[in-house]
Amino acid sequence: MNRIRVAAAAIAVTGTLALTAGSPANAAAHCHHTRPMIVLVHGARAGASRWNAVTTRLQHQGYTVKVAPDTLRGVATDTANLKTYLATI
């Protein structure tokens, strides 16, 4: 249940960043051919390496892909860590 909340928080934070990146204020900085960055977040009992095949496929399609580290310490800590990670990219 906690993993679902973390995943939902990750999607919400990622979605917010995607909306910000796509805002008119940032439009001039992006070529119309630029694809959005995709941030993948793994769930409980699954390490980031589970995304290897997906990451490779997306990169071949021209996407920039990041895989966020997840410390699996609990909803509050994991959400804070994800927010900090997203702020660095």
N, C-alpha and C positions, 0 to 999 in steps of 0.2 A: 504494500500500500504506500509506504514512504517513497519507494522508487518511482511510483506513478506521479506523486506530487513533485518530485525532483524533475522528472521528465517534463511535466507540465510547466514548471517554472523555467526550465531551460528553453522550451519552445516559446514561452512568453517573452523571455529576455531576448532570445535570438530574433523573434518576430519584431520586437521593438527596434532592435538595431537595424534590421533589414528595412523597416519603414523609414528610419532616420537616414540611412544611407541612400535611400531612393527619393528623398525629399527634393523639392525644386532647388533648395539652397545648395545641394550637393550635385545637382544634375550636370552643371558645367564641368565638374571635375571628372566625369565619367563619359567615356566614349559610348555611343549607342550600341557598340558591339561587346561591351564589357558584360560579363556574366557575374551574377552575385556570388559572394563568398558563401560557402556552406560550412556550417559548424555542426559536427556530429557529436552527440553525447551518448555514451554507452550507459547501460542500466546495471542493475545489481547482478553480481556474479559474472559479468562479462567485461573483459578488459578492452581497452581501446583497439587492440589488434584485431578484434572482431570486425572492425570497419575496413580492414585492408583492401578487400576486394571491391567494396563500394567506393572507397577513396580512389583507387586506381581507375575504376570505370568513370567516375565523375571528372577526374583530372584529364582523362583522355578526351572528354567532351568539352574541355576548356574551362572548367570550374576551378576556382581556388578552394581547396578543402582543408579545413582544420579539424582535428579531433581533440576535443576538450578533455583534459584529465579530470577524473572523478575520484575523490579520495574515499568515497563511501563511508563518511563519518556521521551522516544524518542529514535530514532535510535542510535545516538552517545552515549548517556548515557547508554542505555541498552547494547550496544555492549561492551562498556568499563567495565561495571559491570560484564558481562558474561565472558569476558577475565580474569578479576581479580578472579572470582569464579573458573574458570577452572585451574588457576595457583595454587590454593590451594589443588587440588586433584591429 
